[in-house]
């Protein structure tokens, strides 16, 4: 699943600080990386407002701001990122390609190929997008302080979700990570048969509270990858705080 990554990089955000981390993630998985630089149309339209101004961080001077100036700034940011990525991917002997587009990232996800895994980076503390509940393609979300992965946690909402467990086992085997399965303590008895069938009876962590915060607490501050269904009730109303990486699969009904 993680052999062809497509990173939708928001040029107006702080993601440019994570170039090396994402390259290392792809290299560690033996994956190719396609970077889609996204110019946010909403940000560009800000330059059309008559009150738009920019403040110099060096001098504090206030200057008028136009859409053309914003576009030039985004282009310079993209060019610097392209140069840095070219160096990093060459050093890691990583297959890499790039493209530029405009729009909202959630609307662009469907453009990823059927054999590609879309990647998005979250801002620290931002609410998880409401549209995740209707996700139709797997999506890898990376936290703002993403660190290389060293553990995999599978959040098992439904007792017969063998697909989720199989994906977790495949990812853990490929990455060489320890695997733990999180289950609601109240439903442990119902989950036991499918866990036994997958040979995971000794890898279970029952949780009294079923929430994203509880999942992250179970990670014990390790740089974990969470694997879950996008429509899990535990994600409703949650934020990105504490997330290192989270791979979401579409709900079973999608």
Secondary structure, DSSP 8 states (H G I E B T S, - for coil): --SEEEEEEETTTTGGGGHHHHHHHHHHTT-EEEEEEEE-HHHHHHTTSTT-EEE-TTT--EEE--HHHHHHHHHHHHHHHHHHHHHHHHHTT--EEEEEEES-HHHHGGGS-TT-EEEEE--TT-B--GGGGG--S-EEEE-TT-----EEEEEE-STT-HHHHHHHHHHHHHHT-EEEEEEEGGGHHHHHHHHHHTT-GGGEEEESS-SHHHHHHHTTT--EEEEEETT-GGGTT-BSTT-SEEEEE--TT-
